[in-house]
Amino acid sequence: MDATRADRGAGSPTSWIDKKGQHAMAKDLEGITRAPGALPIVGHLFPLIRDPLRFLKTLPSYGDLVQIRLGPQTAVVVCRPELVQEVLLHDRTYDKGGPLIERIGNALGDGLAACPHSAHRRQRRTLQPAFSRTCLREYAAIMTQQIDTLAIDWGDGRPIDVAEQMYTFASDTIARTLFTAESAGPAIDTVKECLPGIFRGIYQQAVFPPFLNRLPLPSNVRYERARNRAWAEVSKTISSYRQDDESHGDVLSMLLKTQDDAGNGLGDTEIHAQIMTLLVAGIESTAVALTWAVHLLCQYPDVQERLRTETAKVLGTRTATWDDLPQLDLARRVITETLRIYPPGWILTRTAATETRLADALIPADTTLIYSPYLIHHDARFNPRPSDFDPDRWLPEQKHVRGAFIPFGGGARKCIGDNYAMTLATLALSTIVAQWRLSSVDQQPPHIEPRMTLTPHGVQVRAECMQTVPD
């Protein structure tokens, strides 16, 4: 195991350690512009913590590739879609790695989200059957059942905390896909409770200088406690499934029965990593996307009314199902546009496995590269009027810059759950709009907390039942 991955699952973080075990020091790369404002030791820590979205959007003005400092380490931010595509498509050259991926691995294990190229194909092949079209159709039936419970108490006039509602909905729905046995209940509750601390800690520890991550700071303690609690409960669930030796028809049961090419079953460590990755990433990204979608529909009531016209025709006021999806075109475009404006995975890292060239610049081996869907999505050169919420930009006749929309990544490492997430979000949002008219309680924009997702705080809405409110 190389030094950059040795800390995963261990107690104290050791990001940014080179192969000799020494802290990697900042080294300028010839021909690549440096972003101004880096401070000794901490680099660009302050803009990355205080207002990282604003900071990222300034970088294309310095070039297609821009050097920034993550503590003592130099990283290269890739600022053009075609260059990002080159990084994503050549995953052997630009392997999973860098501070953010290292911290994801520390939090979730070496599952699909963090494993190196050498392990990816086998892991992808293991999990792919769980995301087939046949399985998605079966999952959609579970989604519809869960959507029926989503807004039961919305009509009493009280403000609704949308983020809280969506986290509960997403966690309950995804949990019923991964686990169906009653013994999994404690794991679901614990992971849901620990999610904010885990995702906040991943981002903070990725941008903090290494020496800060080794101190018993309150933020470090909270992260370690949240991660360890979630790991322990998922481990108990895996042990419980093994002991009862019964197939529950869910993803965990499938993984327990899976054999590798040599005929051996998967070990608990790998199963644990895959379940943690699917559970944590699935809950967080889906809940965040739905929260932002509701917020945007409140800010753009004309789009909400257009969507209501579509859902009234397709659904009336019933819950959406799998068979409705082909007719819910605007709903899908609303979700797509939400993911453009607020991509859940807004910043990610890769590592150059060998010396290579990118945009005519020499990239030494072990260089950290950063790509940001948020940066690309908000660059007016590639997405005109980037601040406007315009679902019609996704009509079939509209033209787009290749690679300028990457909420799920790309290449062989594209998110395995992209269709699952789009199905769940489309069914849920369509049903909400079919049954409720939404309006903001507070016109102040929600606070965005940049952790591993762009998490909104303060999205409060009121909902009026469409069965009692005339159009």
Disulfide bonds with the S-S distance in Angstrom:
none
